[in-house]
Amino acid sequence: MSNLKLGPLCLRSIDPTRNMRRFYMLSTQSTLFGGVSLIRNWGRIGTTGQARVKTFDASAEAGEAFGRLERAKRGRGYNSVEEKV
């Protein structure tokens, strides 16, 4: 298994007209059994939010899921924290 080095990716979506301030974070982490976990955190900025962990057997599968989630969130208007909003 190759070492997967994706993330952490921090995205946010801010729309003052709709009183919306959201964050979405993606990261990967190796498991003790040779798999890779994809960790997602999301919620309103300033709160702890929610988290979900999904474990994959191969790093390629985790990478595909990471890319799919990133594209979906960027399509919904989320931008990287480093990018100008």
N, C-alpha and C positions, 0 to 999 in steps of 0.2 A: 504494500500500500504506500502510495506517495503521501508526503506531508501536504495537507491542504491548508493553504494560508489565505483564506477568504475572510474579509471583515477585520475588525468590526466596521459595519457600515451604518452610519447614523443619518437618517432622513427626517425631514420635518415638513409639515404643511401648515401654513399660517394664512388665515383669511379673516381679517378684522371685521369685515361686513357681516360675516356669518358667525362671529364669535367662536372661531375654530382655531385651535392651536394644538396640533397633534405631532407625536413623534413615532418613529418606527425604526427599530434597530435590529440588524441581522449580524450574526457571528457564527463561527464554527469552532468546534472543539473536539479533539480526539477523545475516544472513549478508552477504557481500560482493556476492552476486548478487541481492539483493532478496527472499530468502526468510527464513524464521524457523526457528531450531533450537530444539527442546525438549530440555533437558539434564536427565537424571535421575541422581542419585547415591543409593546405598543401601548399607546394611551395618550391622555392629554398632557401637554407639557406642564411640569410642576407636580405631577403625581407619580406614584410608583408604576402605575399601569398594570398590564397583564403580561404573562410570559407563556411560551409554549416551546417545548423541546421535541424534536423528531430525530430519531437515530437512523442512520443509513449504514449498510454493510460496506459500501464502497465510497471513496471520496468523490468519484466522478458523479455519482447520484446526488450527493450533497451539493456539489458545485452546480449541477443543473437546477436543483430546487432553489438554491441561493439566487441564481441568475433569473429564474422565472419570477420569484417574489420581488426582486429588485425592479425588473421591468414593469410588473403590475403596479407597484407603488409609484414609480416615476410617471407612469401613464395616468395615474390619478392625481398628479400635481405635486407629489412629494419631491423635494430637492435635498441635496447633500447639505449638511450643516455648514461646510466650508464654502458652498456656492452662495452667491448673492441672491437673496429672495426678492 
